[in-house]
Amino acid sequence: MDDYKKKREDRYQADSKARLSKILRKKIQTTMIGALSSIEEHFGFLWAEDSSYSKEEKAAMLDLYNKVRSEILDKGNNQARNVDAELAQYDVTWLKYNMVIPVIRKEGTDE
């Protein structure tokens, strides 16, 4: 029975670590996408169709944005991969939310 309990605990820790890894990776991805969205929102006018810049200037700005975008994604993806390497150094256990519901017995019943 102890062997079964140990295996179950080990599996639970592995599942907890995988769950945390997935959540952390998602947060890193969300940060990257949010950063890119902010750049597009505040600087998108530099390469927009209706901007007053020349075709060459717009193309140069769009090219520069695409380079920055690629660097942000590369660095973010590298950090997302590092999550698993970092988590390998820890024991992780997910502390699930538990609720204890009190049972109140009514007087006069045997249940």
Buried (B, 14 or more C-beta within 10 A) or exposed (E): EEEEEEEEEEEBBEEBBBEBBEEBBEEBBEBBEEBBEEBEEEBBBBBEEEEEBEEEEBEBBBEEBEEBBEEBBEEBBEBBEEBEEEBEEEEBEEEEEEEEEEEEEEEEEEE
